[in-house]
Amino acid sequence: MLNQRQKRLYKFLIDKSTTNEFISKEEICTNLQELYRRNEEKTNEHNSTAFGLIRRDIRAINSSDACKIILSNHQGYKIATEMEAIDFIERRFKRDLKSLKINWNLRRK
């Protein structure tokens, strides 16, 4: 179940999905200032409370029953197209399967 902040972030990303471009964390903070306050922070990306909150909210959205998958990379976030979503799921599956194989081999030692 998403909280109100996560729902607003999801709606914002859905509204911006028509451009099919990545949306940076800075842009999210600028457009959703009441949710992700960054104007007073004098920190970099890695220890910013607003950026950390955005990352946690994106993970929560992707873990929820939301209809769309949110992709993330160094450029920012965007709603995945159908083909991007399939590719994303396949890459995660391969990653997780590789991890399971490594764990199984470690357990057998």
N, C-alpha and C positions, 0 to 999 in steps of 0.2 A: 504494500500500500504506500503510495507516494504522499509526501506531505505537501503543503501548499507551495513552498519554495520550489520543490522539485517539479510540481505541476506547471508552475509559471515558466521555469527554465525549459521544460519540454515543449510547451506551447510556443515560446519564443523561438526555439530551434525549428519547430514545424513551420512557423510563419516565415522564417528565413530560408527554408529548404527550397524555395522556388529558384533561388540563384544557383544551387548546387555547388556552392563554394564553402570552404571551411570558415568557421567563425572563431576568431581568437578569443582567448580568455579576457583580454583587455576590452574587446567589443562587448562581451557579455556583461562585464562590470560596468561599462559605460551605459548600456541600455537598461540594465536591471540594478541600478545603484542602490535602491532600497533593500535589495536582497544580498548583494555582494559589494560591500563597501570597501573601497580600495584607496580613496582619495587621501586618507591620512597615513597610509602605510608608506614607510621608507625602506621597504624590503625588496628582495629579488623574488623571482618566480618560485623558487624552491621553498621558501619559508613564509610565503604570503598566506594569510588565513583565508582570504577571499578565493584565491586560486585553489587551495586545498579543499575548500568547501565545494567549489565547482566540480572538481575531480570526484569527490565523494558522491555528489548528487548525480553525476553522469553514471557512475557505477550502480547507484540505486535504481536509476531509470532503466538501465540495461538489464538489471536483475529482476525488474518488475514485469507485470503483464502488459506493458506498453506495446503498442502495435508495431512501432518502428525501432530500428537499431541505430544507436548513435555511434558513429565512428570517431576516433580521435587519433591525432598524430601531432607532429611538431607545429603544424599550421593552426591547429585548433580542433573544433568539433563540427560535425555535420550529420544530418539525417542520411542514412544509407539508402541508395537506390536498391531495387530488387537484386540486381547482379552483384552490387557491392556487398549486400547483406549475405548472399550465398557464399561469396569469396571469404568474407569475414568469418562465417561459421566454419567453413572448411579449414581455414588456417588455424582457428582455435582448436578444432578437433584434432588436427595433426599435432599441434603443440601439446595438447593434453595426452594424446596417445603416446607420444615420445616420452613424456614425463612418467607415465605409467610403466612403460617398458624399463626405464632406468630404475624406477623404484622396485620393480619386480626382480631385476637383476641384483640390486643391492640386497634385497631380502634373502635371496638364495645364497649369498656369500656366507 
